Amino acid sequence: TGRAAAVHGVASELLRKGRVGADAYSAAEATLGPDGVAALVALVAHESGLALATNAFENAKETPWDADAALLTDAELASLVAAANARGDADTCLEHGCDPAEARKSAAAR
């Protein structure tokens, strides 16, 4: 679709060249609007930053986030689930080792 092509154009140019050319930007702006382009750029920047941070520990014996969920309180886990659900991204919770259903039940019980 035109939307998918616009998203791909911006994301691929941003990741490959570190900037978005006028043609790709114009196509994305026409399809997504200025706020949509800004959100897309923020998303690409965020996810690529996470990838860089993760790659920094590629050769580490232990990664600093291995025990994240074990260190969180029930309230912190519930907050993490709420944030993930607000973004529509339950994988955020799973990345930290928590069970979204259990964390929701725990939060609802309070």
DADANOR-V106268 format. One record per pair of residues at least 4 apart in sequence whose ideal C-beta (glycine too) atoms are under 7 Angstrom apart, sorted by the first residue. I is the first residue (numbers start at 1). J is the second residue. Records with the same first field share a line. If there is no record, write none. Layout:
I = J / J
This chain:
1 = 5
2 = 6 / 31
3 = 7 / 31
4 = 8
5 = 9
6 = 10 / 27 / 28 / 31 / 32
7 = 11 / 40
8 = 12
9 = 13 / 24 / 27 / 28
10 = 14 / 20 / 24 / 25 / 28 / 37 / 40 / 41
11 = 15 / 40 / 44
12 = 16
13 = 17 / 19 / 20 / 21 / 24
14 = 19 / 20 / 41 / 44
15 = 44 / 48
20 = 24 / 25
21 = 25
22 = 26
23 = 27
24 = 28
25 = 29 / 37
26 = 30
27 = 31
28 = 32 / 37 / 40
29 = 33 / 34 / 37
32 = 36 / 37 / 40
34 = 38
35 = 39
36 = 40
37 = 41
38 = 42
39 = 43
40 = 44
41 = 45
42 = 46
43 = 47
44 = 48
45 = 49
46 = 50
47 = 51
48 = 52
49 = 53
50 = 54
51 = 55
52 = 56
57 = 63
62 = 66
67 = 71
68 = 72 / 96 / 97
69 = 77 / 96 / 97 / 98
72 = 76 / 77
74 = 78 / 106
75 = 79
76 = 80
77 = 81 / 98 / 103
78 = 82 / 103 / 106 / 107
79 = 83
80 = 84 / 92 / 93 / 96 / 98
81 = 85 / 93 / 98 / 100 / 103 / 104 / 107
82 = 86 / 107
83 = 87 / 92
84 = 89 / 90 / 92 / 93
85 = 90
87 = 92
90 = 94 / 100
91 = 95
93 = 98 / 100 / 103
98 = 103
99 = 103
100 = 104
101 = 105
102 = 106
103 = 107
104 = 108
105 = 109
